[in-house]
């Protein structure tokens, strides 16, 4: 932005130059080149967005000084204020132009060097255009960011269950550490459910299972739809004994909601010497072992996991605002 402004000034100075203005013109070119070099060195992308306000503020200061030293030349560049407010709208939060407007008005008047009724009328029109342009651009940028964030979120969420999808799961597993526990759950006889009751009923069961999983996991835990009727749970810094308690609570709550649909699970804990693929293979093999053992149970790589809850165990509460029918409809 600074380079664009400086280039305009440098290219147009010959058309407005007069002998008495040449020292100020030379100073303007020197300051433009020097400031541009400094701005290229500074890593602006690492600094807060407010820091980039140095661009328009320094431009206003330079134009004010130029107007005070030349008695009229700055008036030729008053149209650049539109460019500066467009920049503010594109880079700053909405409302920034409202408190920068008085500063720009003062710079504008000082640059022109006089206050007359025509100038005041022109300034009133100009400030209206500046603020409107800046706020419109800020609103468009804000809306674009919201849409981008929503699209990014949707790209990592399974819309039927409300859990993370396979893409997000792969990223999360890659960041797992030793001591984290992986659980792969699979709804038993799900194909038979789809064939006998239809895919709508199957979708409803999947959506309800997603709700129960979200309600039963701890705040630090993570759940994703692994694929089809399979789900993956990542339990950070959790032993297999602790995982057994979580699965017991999940199993009890699910049985209260869907007593005719059970699930089996395979459990594996990430270890320093094992790769991610090896841990996944252990959990997958444990799941197949649970299926072979009669389903509706939990297995680890070493054998069955005792996960039957005590009769007094408290079932999970459904997340506020959850609606499996709505989740099914959105699929």
Order of alpha helices (4+ residues) and beta strands (2+ residues): alpha-alpha-alpha-alpha-alpha-alpha-alpha-beta-alpha-alpha-beta-beta-alpha-beta-alpha-beta-beta-alpha
